[in-house]
Amino acid sequence: IPPGPNNPLGDRWIGFWTNGKNYIGFHGTTAEELVGQAVSHGCIRMLNKDVRDLFEKVAIGTPVIVKP
């Protein structure tokens, strides 16, 4: 599904972990009111404007450290 209003991942996807079958990453959302709530399977939901900004600042291979 391309980015946009019909994609549950919102405007961007930035993957940072995979075991070859499952994936975890930062992504936007079509339900921005749910950002900050535990409603995904481990991904970090962001406001679409914020994930677009992050997407422009990181490159493939950028180290990622996620802290609670």
PDB file of N, CA, C and O in Angstrom:
ATOM      1  N   ILE A   1       0.859  -1.173   0.000  1.00  0.00           N
ATOM      2  CA  ILE A   1       0.000   0.000   0.000  1.00  0.00           C
ATOM      3  C   ILE A   1       0.902   1.232   0.000  1.00  0.00           C
ATOM      4  O   ILE A   1       1.783   1.337   0.853  1.00  0.00           O
ATOM      5  N   PRO A   2       0.710   2.151  -0.918  1.00  0.00           N
ATOM      6  CA  PRO A   2       1.529   3.364  -0.907  1.00  0.00           C
ATOM      7  C   PRO A   2       1.194   4.250   0.299  1.00  0.00           C
ATOM      8  O   PRO A   2       0.117   4.117   0.880  1.00  0.00           O
ATOM      9  N   PRO A   3       2.111   5.153   0.681  1.00  0.00           N
ATOM     10  CA  PRO A   3       1.823   6.061   1.795  1.00  0.00           C
ATOM     11  C   PRO A   3       0.547   6.848   1.525  1.00  0.00           C
ATOM     12  O   PRO A   3       0.209   7.122   0.374  1.00  0.00           O
ATOM     13  N   GLY A   4      -0.149   7.203   2.581  1.00  0.00           N
ATOM     14  CA  GLY A   4      -1.336   8.020   2.412  1.00  0.00           C
ATOM     15  C   GLY A   4      -2.468   7.625   3.330  1.00  0.00           C
ATOM     16  O   GLY A   4      -2.277   6.837   4.256  1.00  0.00           O
ATOM     17  N   PRO A   5      -3.654   8.171   3.079  1.00  0.00           N
ATOM     18  CA  PRO A   5      -4.779   8.013   4.006  1.00  0.00           C
ATOM     19  C   PRO A   5      -5.313   6.592   4.144  1.00  0.00           C
ATOM     20  O   PRO A   5      -6.006   6.302   5.118  1.00  0.00           O
ATOM     21  N   ASN A   6      -5.016   5.701   3.208  1.00  0.00           N
ATOM     22  CA  ASN A   6      -5.489   4.320   3.306  1.00  0.00           C
ATOM     23  C   ASN A   6      -4.446   3.367   3.879  1.00  0.00           C
ATOM     24  O   ASN A   6      -4.712   2.174   4.027  1.00  0.00           O
ATOM     25  N   ASN A   7      -3.273   3.880   4.200  1.00  0.00           N
ATOM     26  CA  ASN A   7      -2.192   3.048   4.718  1.00  0.00           C
ATOM     27  C   ASN A   7      -2.132   3.187   6.238  1.00  0.00           C
ATOM     28  O   ASN A   7      -1.905   4.291   6.733  1.00  0.00           O
ATOM     29  N   PRO A   8      -2.327   2.104   6.996  1.00  0.00           N
ATOM     30  CA  PRO A   8      -2.289   2.209   8.459  1.00  0.00           C
ATOM     31  C   PRO A   8      -0.923   2.627   9.000  1.00  0.00           C
ATOM     32  O   PRO A   8      -0.814   3.008  10.165  1.00  0.00           O
ATOM     33  N   LEU A   9       0.125   2.560   8.166  1.00  0.00           N
ATOM     34  CA  LEU A   9       1.459   3.007   8.585  1.00  0.00           C
ATOM     35  C   LEU A   9       1.669   4.489   8.317  1.00  0.00           C
ATOM     36  O   LEU A   9       2.765   5.005   8.539  1.00  0.00           O
ATOM     37  N   GLY A  10       0.645   5.177   7.848  1.00  0.00           N
ATOM     38  CA  GLY A  10       0.739   6.612   7.634  1.00  0.00           C
ATOM     39  C   GLY A  10       1.640   6.975   6.474  1.00  0.00           C
ATOM     40  O   GLY A  10       1.701   6.270   5.466  1.00  0.00           O
ATOM     41  N   ASP A  11       2.344   8.095   6.633  1.00  0.00           N
ATOM     42  CA  ASP A  11       3.123   8.670   5.538  1.00  0.00           C
ATOM     43  C   ASP A  11       4.496   8.042   5.327  1.00  0.00           C
ATOM     44  O   ASP A  11       5.013   8.080   4.210  1.00  0.00           O
ATOM     45  N   ARG A  12       5.098   7.470   6.357  1.00  0.00           N
ATOM     46  CA  ARG A  12       6.449   6.924   6.217  1.00  0.00           C
ATOM     47  C   ARG A  12       6.615   5.689   7.092  1.00  0.00           C
ATOM     48  O   ARG A  12       5.923   5.515   8.095  1.00  0.00           O
ATOM     49  N   TRP A  13       7.562   4.828   6.682  1.00  0.00           N
ATOM     50  CA  TRP A  13       7.985   3.649   7.439  1.00  0.00           C
ATOM     51  C   TRP A  13       9.497   3.697   7.525  1.00  0.00           C
ATOM     52  O   TRP A  13      10.172   3.843   6.506  1.00  0.00           O
ATOM     53  N   ILE A  14      10.042   3.574   8.742  1.00  0.00           N
ATOM     54  CA  ILE A  14      11.489   3.510   8.957  1.00  0.00           C
ATOM     55  C   ILE A  14      11.741   2.259   9.790  1.00  0.00           C
ATOM     56  O   ILE A  14      11.647   2.298  11.017  1.00  0.00           O
ATOM     57  N   GLY A  15      12.057   1.165   9.136  1.00  0.00           N
ATOM     58  CA  GLY A  15      12.292  -0.086   9.840  1.00  0.00           C
ATOM     59  C   GLY A  15      13.649  -0.099  10.512  1.00  0.00           C
ATOM     60  O   GLY A  15      14.631   0.384   9.948  1.00  0.00           O
ATOM     61  N   PHE A  16      13.709  -0.656  11.727  1.00  0.00           N
ATOM     62  CA  PHE A  16      15.007  -0.758  12.399  1.00  0.00           C
ATOM     63  C   PHE A  16      15.289  -2.134  12.975  1.00  0.00           C
ATOM     64  O   PHE A  16      16.358  -2.345  13.547  1.00  0.00           O
ATOM     65  N   TRP A  17      14.360  -3.083  12.844  1.00  0.00           N
ATOM     66  CA  TRP A  17      14.616  -4.449  13.322  1.00  0.00           C
ATOM     67  C   TRP A  17      13.795  -5.423  12.504  1.00  0.00           C
ATOM     68  O   TRP A  17      12.644  -5.149  12.163  1.00  0.00           O
ATOM     69  N   THR A  18      14.396  -6.570  12.189  1.00  0.00           N
ATOM     70  CA  THR A  18      13.661  -7.657  11.556  1.00  0.00           C
ATOM     71  C   THR A  18      14.336  -8.973  11.898  1.00  0.00           C
ATOM     72  O   THR A  18      15.551  -9.040  12.083  1.00  0.00           O
ATOM     73  N   ASN A  19      13.533 -10.003  11.977  1.00  0.00           N
ATOM     74  CA  ASN A  19      14.079 -11.351  12.107  1.00  0.00           C
ATOM     75  C   ASN A  19      13.892 -12.102  10.792  1.00  0.00           C
ATOM     76  O   ASN A  19      14.053 -13.321  10.736  1.00  0.00           O
ATOM     77  N   GLY A  20      13.554 -11.375   9.748  1.00  0.00           N
ATOM     78  CA  GLY A  20      13.319 -11.959   8.437  1.00  0.00           C
ATOM     79  C   GLY A  20      11.851 -12.239   8.162  1.00  0.00           C
ATOM     80  O   GLY A  20      11.454 -12.450   7.016  1.00  0.00           O
ATOM     81  N   LYS A  21      11.049 -12.238   9.216  1.00  0.00           N
ATOM     82  CA  LYS A  21       9.611 -12.490   9.071  1.00  0.00           C
ATOM     83  C   LYS A  21       8.783 -11.332   9.629  1.00  0.00           C
ATOM     84  O   LYS A  21       7.777 -10.932   9.044  1.00  0.00           O
ATOM     85  N   ASN A  22       9.221 -10.810  10.759  1.00  0.00           N
ATOM     86  CA  ASN A  22       8.534  -9.705  11.424  1.00  0.00           C
ATOM     87  C   ASN A  22       9.408  -8.459  11.351  1.00  0.00           C
ATOM     88  O   ASN A  22      10.627  -8.548  11.203  1.00  0.00           O
ATOM     89  N   TYR A  23       8.773  -7.305  11.456  1.00  0.00           N
ATOM     90  CA  TYR A  23       9.484  -6.040  11.341  1.00  0.00           C
ATOM     91  C   TYR A  23       9.011  -5.088  12.430  1.00  0.00           C
ATOM     92  O   TYR A  23       7.841  -5.096  12.814  1.00  0.00           O
ATOM     93  N   ILE A  24       9.938  -4.265  12.926  1.00  0.00           N
ATOM     94  CA  ILE A  24       9.606  -3.214  13.883  1.00  0.00           C
ATOM     95  C   ILE A  24      10.256  -1.938  13.388  1.00  0.00           C
ATOM     96  O   ILE A  24      11.381  -1.949  12.888  1.00  0.00           O
ATOM     97  N   GLY A  25       9.535  -0.839  13.535  1.00  0.00           N
ATOM     98  CA  GLY A  25      10.086   0.429  13.091  1.00  0.00           C
ATOM     99  C   GLY A  25       9.263   1.609  13.575  1.00  0.00           C
ATOM    100  O   GLY A  25       8.292   1.462  14.316  1.00  0.00           O
ATOM    101  N   PHE A  26       9.682   2.770  13.133  1.00  0.00           N
ATOM    102  CA  PHE A  26       8.933   4.004  13.343  1.00  0.00           C
ATOM    103  C   PHE A  26       7.986   4.150  12.159  1.00  0.00           C
ATOM    104  O   PHE A  26       8.350   3.828  11.028  1.00  0.00           O
ATOM    105  N   HIS A  27       6.790   4.626  12.410  1.00  0.00           N
ATOM    106  CA  HIS A  27       5.888   4.898  11.290  1.00  0.00           C
ATOM    107  C   HIS A  27       4.829   5.901  11.697  1.00  0.00           C
ATOM    108  O   HIS A  27       4.585   6.140  12.880  1.00  0.00           O
ATOM    109  N   GLY A  28       4.210   6.481  10.685  1.00  0.00           N
ATOM    110  CA  GLY A  28       3.082   7.371  10.912  1.00  0.00           C
ATOM    111  C   GLY A  28       1.838   6.547  11.183  1.00  0.00           C
ATOM    112  O   GLY A  28       1.916   5.347  11.444  1.00  0.00           O
ATOM    113  N   THR A  29       0.697   7.202  11.118  1.00  0.00           N
ATOM    114  CA  THR A  29      -0.557   6.508  11.391  1.00  0.00           C
ATOM    115  C   THR A  29      -1.722   7.274  10.792  1.00  0.00           C
ATOM    116  O   THR A  29      -1.648   8.488  10.605  1.00  0.00           O
ATOM    117  N   THR A  30      -2.780   6.571  10.498  1.00  0.00           N
ATOM    118  CA  THR A  30      -4.011   7.225  10.055  1.00  0.00           C
ATOM    119  C   THR A  30      -4.864   7.625  11.254  1.00  0.00           C
ATOM    120  O   THR A  30      -5.868   8.319  11.093  1.00  0.00           O
ATOM    121  N   ALA A  31      -4.478   7.198  12.444  1.00  0.00           N
ATOM    122  CA  ALA A  31      -5.213   7.512  13.677  1.00  0.00           C
ATOM    123  C   ALA A  31      -4.281   8.244  14.639  1.00  0.00           C
ATOM    124  O   ALA A  31      -3.855   7.678  15.646  1.00  0.00           O
ATOM    125  N   GLU A  32      -3.964   9.501  14.330  1.00  0.00           N
ATOM    126  CA  GLU A  32      -2.977  10.231  15.114  1.00  0.00           C
ATOM    127  C   GLU A  32      -3.386  10.406  16.574  1.00  0.00           C
ATOM    128  O   GLU A  32      -2.530  10.652  17.423  1.00  0.00           O
ATOM    129  N   GLU A  33      -4.673  10.285  16.881  1.00  0.00           N
ATOM    130  CA  GLU A  33      -5.112  10.399  18.275  1.00  0.00           C
ATOM    131  C   GLU A  33      -4.619   9.230  19.128  1.00  0.00           C
ATOM    132  O   GLU A  33      -4.678   9.298  20.355  1.00  0.00           O
ATOM    133  N   LEU A  34      -4.135   8.159  18.494  1.00  0.00           N
ATOM    134  CA  LEU A  34      -3.631   6.993  19.224  1.00  0.00           C
ATOM    135  C   LEU A  34      -2.120   7.032  19.460  1.00  0.00           C
ATOM    136  O   LEU A  34      -1.577   6.139  20.111  1.00  0.00           O
ATOM    137  N   VAL A  35      -1.436   8.051  18.943  1.00  0.00           N
ATOM    138  CA  VAL A  35       0.010   8.167  19.148  1.00  0.00           C
ATOM    139  C   VAL A  35       0.283   8.254  20.652  1.00  0.00           C
ATOM    140  O   VAL A  35      -0.370   9.010  21.371  1.00  0.00           O
ATOM    141  N   GLY A  36       1.252   7.471  21.109  1.00  0.00           N
ATOM    142  CA  GLY A  36       1.616   7.445  22.523  1.00  0.00           C
ATOM    143  C   GLY A  36       0.923   6.356  23.316  1.00  0.00           C
ATOM    144  O   GLY A  36       1.213   6.163  24.497  1.00  0.00           O
ATOM    145  N   GLN A  37       0.011   5.643  22.676  1.00  0.00           N
ATOM    146  CA  GLN A  37      -0.682   4.545  23.342  1.00  0.00           C
ATOM    147  C   GLN A  37      -0.135   3.214  22.837  1.00  0.00           C
ATOM    148  O   GLN A  37       0.380   3.131  21.722  1.00  0.00           O
ATOM    149  N   ALA A  38      -0.247   2.185  23.652  1.00  0.00           N
ATOM    150  CA  ALA A  38       0.233   0.851  23.276  1.00  0.00           C
ATOM    151  C   ALA A  38      -0.825   0.166  22.411  1.00  0.00           C
ATOM    152  O   ALA A  38      -1.636  -0.615  22.909  1.00  0.00           O
ATOM    153  N   VAL A  39      -0.809   0.467  21.116  1.00  0.00           N
ATOM    154  CA  VAL A  39      -1.823  -0.084  20.212  1.00  0.00           C
ATOM    155  C   VAL A  39      -1.214  -0.794  19.006  1.00  0.00           C
ATOM    156  O   VAL A  39      -1.937  -1.190  18.092  1.00  0.00           O
ATOM    157  N   SER A  40       0.101  -0.955  18.995  1.00  0.00           N
ATOM    158  CA  SER A  40       0.730  -1.645  17.865  1.00  0.00           C
ATOM    159  C   SER A  40       1.379  -2.938  18.363  1.00  0.00           C
ATOM    160  O   SER A  40       1.186  -3.335  19.512  1.00  0.00           O
ATOM    161  N   HIS A  41       2.129  -3.574  17.511  1.00  0.00           N
ATOM    162  CA  HIS A  41       2.815  -4.823  17.870  1.00  0.00           C
ATOM    163  C   HIS A  41       4.294  -4.584  18.156  1.00  0.00           C
ATOM    164  O   HIS A  41       5.124  -5.456  17.899  1.00  0.00           O
ATOM    165  N   GLY A  42       4.628  -3.417  18.683  1.00  0.00           N
ATOM    166  CA  GLY A  42       6.002  -3.108  19.035  1.00  0.00           C
ATOM    167  C   GLY A  42       6.577  -1.924  18.297  1.00  0.00           C
ATOM    168  O   GLY A  42       7.632  -1.412  18.672  1.00  0.00           O
ATOM    169  N   CYS A  43       5.901  -1.479  17.251  1.00  0.00           N
ATOM    170  CA  CYS A  43       6.382  -0.319  16.498  1.00  0.00           C
ATOM    171  C   CYS A  43       6.178   0.962  17.303  1.00  0.00           C
ATOM    172  O   CYS A  43       5.450   0.991  18.295  1.00  0.00           O
ATOM    173  N   ILE A  44       6.838   2.006  16.847  1.00  0.00           N
ATOM    174  CA  ILE A  44       6.696   3.313  17.466  1.00  0.00           C
ATOM    175  C   ILE A  44       5.906   4.190  16.510  1.00  0.00           C
ATOM    176  O   ILE A  44       6.414   4.607  15.469  1.00  0.00           O
ATOM    177  N   ARG A  45       4.658   4.466  16.871  1.00  0.00           N
ATOM    178  CA  ARG A  45       3.798   5.324  16.054  1.00  0.00           C
ATOM    179  C   ARG A  45       4.170   6.771  16.307  1.00  0.00           C
ATOM    180  O   ARG A  45       4.446   7.168  17.439  1.00  0.00           O
ATOM    181  N   MET A  46       4.176   7.546  15.247  1.00  0.00           N
ATOM    182  CA  MET A  46       4.501   8.960  15.346  1.00  0.00           C
ATOM    183  C   MET A  46       3.466   9.765  14.579  1.00  0.00           C
ATOM    184  O   MET A  46       2.777   9.237  13.706  1.00  0.00           O
ATOM    185  N   LEU A  47       3.361  11.048  14.912  1.00  0.00           N
ATOM    186  CA  LEU A  47       2.557  11.932  14.084  1.00  0.00           C
ATOM    187  C   LEU A  47       3.166  11.931  12.692  1.00  0.00           C
ATOM    188  O   LEU A  47       4.389  11.880  12.557  1.00  0.00           O
ATOM    189  N   ASN A  48       2.342  11.987  11.661  1.00  0.00           N
ATOM    190  CA  ASN A  48       2.858  11.927  10.297  1.00  0.00           C
ATOM    191  C   ASN A  48       3.873  13.027  10.018  1.00  0.00           C
ATOM    192  O   ASN A  48       4.880  12.777   9.356  1.00  0.00           O
ATOM    193  N   LYS A  49       3.627  14.246  10.513  1.00  0.00           N
ATOM    194  CA  LYS A  49       4.579  15.339  10.264  1.00  0.00           C
ATOM    195  C   LYS A  49       5.929  15.037  10.914  1.00  0.00           C
ATOM    196  O   LYS A  49       6.972  15.397  10.367  1.00  0.00           O
ATOM    197  N   ASP A  50       5.919  14.380  12.077  1.00  0.00           N
ATOM    198  CA  ASP A  50       7.167  14.068  12.775  1.00  0.00           C
ATOM    199  C   ASP A  50       7.923  12.921  12.115  1.00  0.00           C
ATOM    200  O   ASP A  50       9.151  12.961  12.038  1.00  0.00           O
ATOM    201  N   VAL A  51       7.217  11.903  11.637  1.00  0.00           N
ATOM    202  CA  VAL A  51       7.910  10.793  10.977  1.00  0.00           C
ATOM    203  C   VAL A  51       8.446  11.241   9.614  1.00  0.00           C
ATOM    204  O   VAL A  51       9.478  10.737   9.171  1.00  0.00           O
ATOM    205  N   ARG A  52       7.769  12.170   8.945  1.00  0.00           N
ATOM    206  CA  ARG A  52       8.312  12.715   7.686  1.00  0.00           C
ATOM    207  C   ARG A  52       9.615  13.459   7.960  1.00  0.00           C
ATOM    208  O   ARG A  52      10.578  13.328   7.204  1.00  0.00           O
ATOM    209  N   ASP A  53       9.647  14.238   9.041  1.00  0.00           N
ATOM    210  CA  ASP A  53      10.851  14.976   9.416  1.00  0.00           C
ATOM    211  C   ASP A  53      11.993  14.019   9.756  1.00  0.00           C
ATOM    212  O   ASP A  53      13.118  14.209   9.294  1.00  0.00           O
ATOM    213  N   LEU A  54      11.713  12.990  10.563  1.00  0.00           N
ATOM    214  CA  LEU A  54      12.739  12.003  10.911  1.00  0.00           C
ATOM    215  C   LEU A  54      13.246  11.284   9.667  1.00  0.00           C
ATOM    216  O   LEU A  54      14.449  11.064   9.524  1.00  0.00           O
ATOM    217  N   PHE A  55      12.344  10.919   8.772  1.00  0.00           N
ATOM    218  CA  PHE A  55      12.698  10.213   7.540  1.00  0.00           C
ATOM    219  C   PHE A  55      13.733  11.000   6.734  1.00  0.00           C
ATOM    220  O   PHE A  55      14.634  10.411   6.135  1.00  0.00           O
ATOM    221  N   GLU A  56      13.606  12.315   6.719  1.00  0.00           N
ATOM    222  CA  GLU A  56      14.538  13.165   5.975  1.00  0.00           C
ATOM    223  C   GLU A  56      15.897  13.275   6.661  1.00  0.00           C
ATOM    224  O   GLU A  56      16.874  13.667   6.022  1.00  0.00           O
ATOM    225  N   LYS A  57      15.981  12.940   7.939  1.00  0.00           N
ATOM    226  CA  LYS A  57      17.216  13.131   8.711  1.00  0.00           C
ATOM    227  C   LYS A  57      18.053  11.875   8.880  1.00  0.00           C
ATOM    228  O   LYS A  57      19.205  11.965   9.305  1.00  0.00           O
ATOM    229  N   VAL A  58      17.509  10.704   8.559  1.00  0.00           N
ATOM    230  CA  VAL A  58      18.255   9.464   8.757  1.00  0.00           C
ATOM    231  C   VAL A  58      18.485   8.760   7.428  1.00  0.00           C
ATOM    232  O   VAL A  58      17.711   8.913   6.483  1.00  0.00           O
ATOM    233  N   ALA A  59      19.556   7.991   7.376  1.00  0.00           N
ATOM    234  CA  ALA A  59      19.886   7.233   6.165  1.00  0.00           C
ATOM    235  C   ALA A  59      19.872   5.746   6.500  1.00  0.00           C
ATOM    236  O   ALA A  59      19.930   5.365   7.670  1.00  0.00           O
ATOM    237  N   ILE A  60      19.797   4.922   5.484  1.00  0.00           N
ATOM    238  CA  ILE A  60      19.892   3.479   5.688  1.00  0.00           C
ATOM    239  C   ILE A  60      21.209   3.182   6.394  1.00  0.00           C
ATOM    240  O   ILE A  60      22.263   3.671   5.988  1.00  0.00           O
ATOM    241  N   GLY A  61      21.145   2.384   7.445  1.00  0.00           N
ATOM    242  CA  GLY A  61      22.339   2.036   8.208  1.00  0.00           C
ATOM    243  C   GLY A  61      22.561   2.899   9.435  1.00  0.00           C
ATOM    244  O   GLY A  61      23.484   2.643  10.208  1.00  0.00           O
ATOM    245  N   THR A  62      21.725   3.926   9.633  1.00  0.00           N
ATOM    246  CA  THR A  62      21.855   4.765  10.818  1.00  0.00           C
ATOM    247  C   THR A  62      21.588   3.922  12.064  1.00  0.00           C
ATOM    248  O   THR A  62      20.544   3.275  12.144  1.00  0.00           O
ATOM    249  N   PRO A  63      22.510   3.912  13.048  1.00  0.00           N
ATOM    250  CA  PRO A  63      22.267   3.148  14.274  1.00  0.00           C
ATOM    251  C   PRO A  63      21.031   3.683  15.006  1.00  0.00           C
ATOM    252  O   PRO A  63      20.798   4.891  15.043  1.00  0.00           O
ATOM    253  N   VAL A  64      20.254   2.783  15.580  1.00  0.00           N
ATOM    254  CA  VAL A  64      19.038   3.160  16.306  1.00  0.00           C
ATOM    255  C   VAL A  64      19.095   2.571  17.706  1.00  0.00           C
ATOM    256  O   VAL A  64      19.328   1.375  17.879  1.00  0.00           O
ATOM    257  N   ILE A  65      18.880   3.416  18.699  1.00  0.00           N
ATOM    258  CA  ILE A  65      18.769   2.978  20.086  1.00  0.00           C
ATOM    259  C   ILE A  65      17.420   3.474  20.588  1.00  0.00           C
ATOM    260  O   ILE A  65      17.152   4.675  20.572  1.00  0.00           O
ATOM    261  N   VAL A  66      16.576   2.558  21.030  1.00  0.00           N
ATOM    262  CA  VAL A  66      15.260   2.913  21.556  1.00  0.00           C
ATOM    263  C   VAL A  66      15.286   2.688  23.058  1.00  0.00           C
ATOM    264  O   VAL A  66      15.548   1.579  23.524  1.00  0.00           O
ATOM    265  N   LYS A  67      15.015   3.739  23.808  1.00  0.00           N
ATOM    266  CA  LYS A  67      14.982   3.658  25.269  1.00  0.00           C
ATOM    267  C   LYS A  67      13.562   3.941  25.738  1.00  0.00           C
ATOM    268  O   LYS A  67      12.867   4.770  25.152  1.00  0.00           O
ATOM    269  N   PRO A  68      13.126   3.250  26.800  1.00  0.00           N
ATOM    270  CA  PRO A  68      11.774   3.513  27.315  1.00  0.00           C
ATOM    271  C   PRO A  68      11.671   4.882  27.962  1.00  0.00           C
ATOM    272  O   PRO A  68      10.603   5.258  28.444  1.00  0.00           O
TER     273      PRO A  68
END
